[in-house]
């Protein structure tokens, strides 16, 4: 058989028997009213109907009504669940291939309110010491003739650029009446936020029905600079109420008081983080100090307050005679440590007697100091 091919260079047209038309998003609404339609040029062979879809905040569509051919009451539709609607026209004509003509479709509803957030604080970059509270002000303006719910959620975020860490908290504000404003303050705890921080505020964070949300968000890039606490604390150690020198004698049950003094009253030391107490007991050679854990009954501590410093009290009971070495390490609430650990040696003795040190100054023209030491707890 001979094969032949046929080539045609023309435009081919045709018509379909069915079609659909879908509306844009309708809303957002605080409540829904009624759907009405008007279709003309309806032929006996024409078939048409309407479908109504609810659209939630996640843009998910749910079919609420189908195959409508007349007006439909929409008051039963929950506007909180479906703040938007879509309407679809379905047409079919398998005989004349001429669809019915849509003249209008109307959805009556109470529209949602509309607002925008404004910044009413100082626009210059703000500098705070770490631990100092940062506060600024905003306003939310209702620019519509509709009312919001009684209260609106506000999301406040601070983003630290150094640590790449975000802190989020929420507050409630009174919803502004139409044409009115609600003023509110925002506070940010600067603890742990050293460096530059971005501040952002989102009003109506619960996404109650509103026309648009883009103007509900306000971002202040690099608005807050937090200066870190960099000053080292001072470590003060006393034994039996005095600051001893290496080799001094102490009682067999000495009261060792450790005080961490910090000039920063904004960040108070509230726990034993960074604290270590070590005591080297008498031994012959290559002695290893023992760590004094804070779970022991003979050591207690008190957190710092506005008027008192962080204090540790260590009272070992009935130490054996010999030479001891005490080591104390400490940090403040920000992790700053003193220049070096505190290290001191002291003696415990059971000898009864009096030790008299050389007087000083020598020679002297006025007062002369005589140091008298009792090497043990017993009086001579």
C-alpha positions as CSV (number, residue, x, y, z in Angstrom):
1,X,0.0,0.0,0.0
2,X,1.1,3.5,-0.8
3,X,1.2,5.8,2.2
4,X,0.2,9.5,1.7
5,X,0.2,12.3,4.2
6,X,-2.1,15.3,4.2
7,X,-1.0,18.6,5.6
8,X,-3.4,21.4,6.6
9,X,-2.3,24.9,7.5
10,X,-5.4,26.6,9.0
11,X,-6.8,27.8,12.3
12,X,-9.3,25.3,13.8
13,X,-11.9,26.6,16.2
14,X,-14.6,25.0,18.3
15,X,-16.8,25.5,21.3
16,X,-17.2,23.6,24.6
17,X,-20.4,22.3,26.1
18,X,-19.6,23.4,29.6
19,X,-17.6,26.0,31.5
20,X,-17.1,27.7,34.9
21,X,-16.4,31.2,36.2
22,X,-15.0,31.9,39.6
23,X,-15.0,35.2,41.5
24,X,-12.1,36.9,43.3
25,X,-11.8,36.6,47.1
26,X,-14.8,38.3,48.7
27,X,-14.2,39.8,52.2
28,X,-12.8,39.7,54.8
29,X,-16.1,39.9,56.6
30,X,-17.2,40.2,60.2
31,X,-20.5,38.6,59.3
32,X,-22.1,37.3,56.1
33,X,-25.5,38.3,54.7
34,X,-26.9,37.0,51.5
35,X,-25.9,35.8,48.1
36,X,-27.9,37.0,45.1
37,X,-27.5,36.4,41.4
38,X,-28.9,37.4,38.0
39,X,-28.5,35.3,34.9
40,X,-29.9,36.2,31.5
41,X,-30.2,34.7,28.0
42,X,-31.2,31.4,29.4
43,X,-32.3,28.9,26.7
44,X,-34.2,25.7,27.4
45,X,-31.1,23.7,26.8
46,X,-29.0,25.8,29.3
47,X,-28.1,24.4,32.7
48,X,-26.5,26.6,35.3
49,X,-25.8,26.6,39.1
50,X,-23.6,28.4,41.7
51,X,-21.3,27.0,44.3
52,X,-20.1,29.0,47.4
53,X,-16.8,28.3,49.0
54,X,-15.5,29.4,52.4
55,X,-11.8,30.4,52.6
56,X,-10.1,30.3,55.9
57,X,-7.0,32.1,57.2
58,X,-4.7,29.5,55.7
59,X,-6.3,30.0,52.3
60,X,-7.9,26.6,52.4
61,X,-11.2,26.4,50.4
62,X,-14.3,24.5,51.7
63,X,-17.5,24.0,49.7
64,X,-20.3,25.4,51.8
65,X,-23.2,25.5,49.3
66,X,-23.5,23.8,45.9
67,X,-25.9,23.7,42.9
68,X,-27.6,27.0,43.9
69,X,-30.0,28.4,41.3
70,X,-31.5,31.2,43.5
71,X,-30.6,33.6,46.2
72,X,-29.0,32.1,49.3
73,X,-29.0,33.2,53.0
74,X,-25.3,33.3,54.2
75,X,-26.0,34.3,57.8
76,X,-25.2,30.8,59.1
77,X,-21.6,31.0,57.7
78,X,-19.1,31.5,60.5
79,X,-17.1,34.6,59.5
80,X,-14.4,33.8,62.1
81,X,-13.8,30.4,60.4
82,X,-14.3,31.7,56.9
83,X,-13.5,35.4,56.7
84,X,-13.5,35.1,52.8
85,X,-15.8,33.6,50.3
86,X,-15.6,32.6,46.6
87,X,-18.5,32.0,44.2
88,X,-18.3,29.8,41.2
89,X,-20.8,29.8,38.2
90,X,-21.2,26.4,36.5
91,X,-22.8,26.5,33.0
92,X,-23.7,23.7,30.5
93,X,-25.4,23.6,27.1
94,X,-24.9,20.5,25.0
95,X,-27.4,21.5,22.4
96,X,-26.8,25.1,21.3
97,X,-23.4,25.5,22.9
98,X,-24.5,28.9,24.2
99,X,-23.9,29.5,27.9
100,X,-26.3,31.5,30.0
101,X,-25.1,35.1,30.6
102,X,-24.1,36.2,34.1
103,X,-25.3,39.8,34.7
104,X,-24.4,40.1,38.4
105,X,-23.6,38.2,41.5
106,X,-23.7,40.0,44.8
107,X,-22.6,39.0,48.3
108,X,-23.8,41.2,51.1
109,X,-21.7,41.3,54.3
110,X,-20.4,43.4,57.1
111,X,-16.8,44.3,56.2
112,X,-13.9,43.9,58.6
113,X,-12.3,46.8,60.2
114,X,-8.9,48.1,59.0
115,X,-6.0,49.6,61.0
116,X,-2.4,50.4,60.9
117,X,0.4,50.6,63.4
118,X,2.6,53.7,63.9
119,X,5.7,54.3,65.9
120,X,5.5,57.1,68.5
121,X,8.8,56.6,70.3
122,X,12.2,58.1,69.7
123,X,13.4,57.2,66.2
124,X,17.1,57.5,67.1
125,X,19.0,54.4,67.9
126,X,18.6,53.6,71.6
127,X,21.5,52.5,73.8
128,X,21.0,50.6,77.0
129,X,23.2,48.8,79.5
130,X,22.6,45.1,79.7
131,X,20.0,44.4,82.3
132,X,18.4,47.8,81.9
133,X,14.8,47.8,80.8
134,X,14.1,49.2,77.3
135,X,10.6,50.8,76.7
136,X,9.1,52.5,73.7
137,X,5.7,53.4,72.4
138,X,3.4,52.6,69.5
139,X,-0.2,53.4,68.4
140,X,-2.7,51.4,66.4
141,X,-5.1,53.5,64.3
142,X,-8.5,52.3,63.2
143,X,-8.8,53.9,59.7
144,X,-12.1,52.3,58.9
145,X,-15.8,52.9,59.9
146,X,-16.0,49.4,61.3
147,X,-15.2,48.1,64.8
148,X,-12.5,45.6,65.9
149,X,-13.1,42.9,68.6
150,X,-12.9,44.2,72.1
151,X,-9.2,43.5,72.4
152,X,-6.3,42.8,70.0
153,X,-3.2,40.7,70.5
154,X,0.2,42.3,69.9
155,X,3.2,40.2,69.1
156,X,6.5,41.8,70.2
157,X,9.8,40.3,68.9
158,X,13.4,41.3,69.6
159,X,16.1,39.7,67.4
160,X,19.7,39.8,68.6
161,X,22.0,40.0,65.6
162,X,25.1,38.8,67.5
163,X,23.5,35.6,68.9
164,X,21.0,35.2,66.0
165,X,18.4,34.7,68.7
166,X,14.7,35.8,68.7
167,X,12.7,36.5,71.8
168,X,8.9,36.7,71.4
169,X,6.1,37.8,73.8
170,X,2.5,38.8,73.6
171,X,0.3,41.5,75.1
172,X,-3.3,42.7,74.7
173,X,-4.5,46.2,73.8
174,X,-7.9,47.8,73.7
175,X,-9.2,47.8,70.2
176,X,-9.6,51.4,68.8
177,X,-13.0,52.7,67.8
178,X,-13.5,53.8,64.2
179,X,-11.3,56.8,63.5
180,X,-9.6,56.5,66.9
181,X,-6.2,55.2,68.1
182,X,-5.0,52.9,70.9
183,X,-1.6,53.9,72.3
184,X,0.5,51.2,74.0
185,X,4.0,50.7,75.4
186,X,6.4,47.9,74.6
187,X,9.1,46.7,77.0
188,X,12.1,44.6,76.2
189,X,14.3,42.9,78.8
190,X,17.9,43.5,77.6
191,X,19.4,40.6,79.7
192,X,21.4,38.3,77.3
193,X,20.9,40.7,74.3
194,X,24.3,42.4,74.1
195,X,24.9,44.0,70.7
196,X,22.4,45.3,68.1
197,X,18.8,44.2,68.3
198,X,15.9,44.5,65.8
199,X,12.5,45.3,67.3
200,X,9.3,44.3,65.5
201,X,5.6,44.8,66.6
202,X,2.6,43.0,65.0
203,X,-0.9,44.2,66.0
204,X,-3.8,41.8,65.6
205,X,-1.5,38.8,65.8
206,X,-4.4,36.5,66.3
207,X,-5.5,37.5,62.8
208,X,-9.0,38.6,63.6
209,X,-10.8,39.7,60.4
210,X,-9.2,42.7,58.8
211,X,-8.9,44.2,55.3
212,X,-5.1,43.8,55.1
213,X,-2.4,42.8,57.5
214,X,0.7,44.2,55.9
215,X,0.3,47.6,57.6
216,X,-0.1,45.9,61.0
217,X,3.6,45.1,61.2
218,X,6.3,47.6,62.0
219,X,10.0,46.7,62.2
220,X,12.8,48.8,63.8
221,X,16.0,47.5,62.3
222,X,19.1,47.8,64.6
223,X,17.0,50.2,66.9
224,X,18.4,48.9,70.2
225,X,22.0,48.6,71.1
226,X,22.8,46.8,74.4
227,X,26.1,47.4,76.0
228,X,27.5,44.2,77.7
229,X,28.4,44.0,81.3
230,X,32.2,43.8,81.1
231,X,33.4,45.1,84.5
232,X,35.0,42.3,86.6
233,X,33.6,41.6,90.1
234,X,35.5,41.9,93.3
235,X,36.0,38.8,95.4
236,X,36.4,39.4,99.1
237,X,37.3,36.4,101.4
238,X,37.6,36.7,105.2
239,X,38.2,34.0,107.8
240,X,36.9,34.4,111.3
241,X,36.1,38.0,110.5
242,X,39.6,39.0,109.3
243,X,41.5,39.0,106.0
244,X,44.4,36.8,106.8
245,X,47.8,36.5,105.3
246,X,49.5,33.3,104.0
247,X,50.4,31.0,106.9
248,X,48.2,32.7,109.5
249,X,46.6,30.6,112.2
250,X,42.8,30.1,112.3
251,X,40.4,28.3,114.5
252,X,39.7,24.6,114.1
253,X,36.1,25.5,113.0
254,X,36.8,28.6,110.9
255,X,34.0,30.8,109.5
256,X,35.0,31.4,105.9
257,X,32.9,34.2,104.4
258,X,33.1,34.7,100.6
259,X,31.5,37.9,99.1
260,X,31.2,38.6,95.4
261,X,30.8,42.3,94.9
262,X,29.5,43.6,91.6
263,X,29.0,47.2,90.6
264,X,26.2,46.2,88.2
265,X,22.9,46.5,90.1
266,X,20.9,45.6,87.1
267,X,22.0,42.0,86.8
268,X,22.1,40.5,90.3
269,X,23.8,37.1,91.0
270,X,21.1,34.7,91.9
271,X,22.8,31.3,92.0
272,X,26.1,29.5,92.4
273,X,26.9,29.4,88.7
274,X,30.6,30.1,88.3
275,X,31.4,29.5,92.0
276,X,33.9,27.0,93.1
277,X,35.4,26.4,96.6
278,X,38.3,24.1,97.0
279,X,40.2,23.1,100.2
280,X,43.5,21.3,100.2
281,X,43.8,19.3,103.5
282,X,47.2,18.6,105.1
283,X,49.2,16.1,103.3
284,X,52.9,15.2,102.6
285,X,53.3,15.6,98.8
286,X,51.4,16.2,95.6
287,X,48.2,17.2,97.4
288,X,45.0,17.4,95.5
289,X,42.4,19.9,96.8
290,X,38.9,18.7,97.6
291,X,36.0,20.5,96.0
292,X,33.5,21.8,98.5
293,X,30.1,21.2,96.9
294,X,27.2,23.4,97.7
295,X,25.1,20.4,98.7
296,X,27.1,20.0,101.9
297,X,25.5,21.1,105.2
298,X,28.4,23.2,106.2
299,X,28.2,25.6,103.3
300,X,25.4,28.0,102.6
301,X,24.8,30.9,100.2
302,X,22.6,33.9,99.8
303,X,21.6,35.5,96.5
304,X,22.5,39.2,95.8
305,X,19.8,41.8,96.3
306,X,19.5,45.5,95.7
307,X,21.2,46.1,99.1
308,X,23.3,43.0,99.8
309,X,26.0,41.2,97.9
310,X,26.1,37.5,96.9
311,X,27.6,35.7,99.9
312,X,28.8,32.2,100.7
313,X,29.4,31.0,104.2
314,X,31.6,27.9,104.7
315,X,32.1,26.7,108.2
316,X,34.0,23.4,108.3
317,X,33.9,21.8,111.8
318,X,36.9,20.5,113.8
319,X,39.6,20.6,111.3
320,X,42.7,18.5,112.1
321,X,45.9,20.3,112.8
322,X,48.0,21.2,109.9
323,X,48.4,23.4,106.9
324,X,45.5,24.1,104.6
325,X,45.1,25.9,101.2
326,X,41.8,27.5,100.3
327,X,41.0,28.4,96.7
328,X,37.9,30.3,95.6
329,X,36.8,30.9,92.0
330,X,33.8,33.2,91.2
331,X,31.9,35.0,88.5
332,X,29.2,37.6,88.5
333,X,25.8,37.1,86.9
334,X,27.1,38.0,83.5
335,X,29.9,35.4,83.7
336,X,32.7,38.0,84.3
337,X,35.5,36.6,86.6
338,X,37.9,38.5,88.9
339,X,41.5,38.9,87.6
340,X,42.6,35.7,89.4
341,X,41.3,33.1,91.8
342,X,41.7,33.7,95.5
343,X,44.2,31.4,97.1
344,X,45.4,31.5,100.7
345,X,47.2,29.1,103.1
346,X,46.4,28.9,106.8
347,X,47.3,26.8,109.8
348,X,45.2,25.0,112.4
349,X,47.0,24.2,115.6
350,X,46.1,22.7,119.0
351,X,49.1,24.2,120.8
352,X,48.3,26.5,123.7
353,X,50.3,29.6,123.9
354,X,50.8,33.2,122.6
355,X,52.9,34.2,119.6
356,X,54.2,37.7,119.4
357,X,55.3,39.0,116.0
358,X,58.0,41.7,115.6
359,X,56.6,45.2,116.1
360,X,56.2,47.5,113.1
361,X,57.1,50.0,111.9
362,X,60.6,49.7,113.2
363,X,62.1,52.2,113.8
364,X,59.0,54.3,114.8
365,X,58.4,57.8,116.1
366,X,54.7,57.3,117.0
367,X,52.4,54.3,117.2
368,X,53.9,50.8,117.0
369,X,51.8,47.7,116.1
370,X,52.3,44.5,118.0
371,X,50.6,41.4,116.6
372,X,49.6,38.8,119.1
373,X,48.4,35.4,117.8
374,X,46.7,32.5,119.7
375,X,47.6,29.5,117.6
376,X,44.7,27.4,118.9
377,X,41.1,27.7,120.2
378,X,42.2,27.2,123.8
379,X,43.2,30.3,125.9
380,X,46.6,30.2,127.4
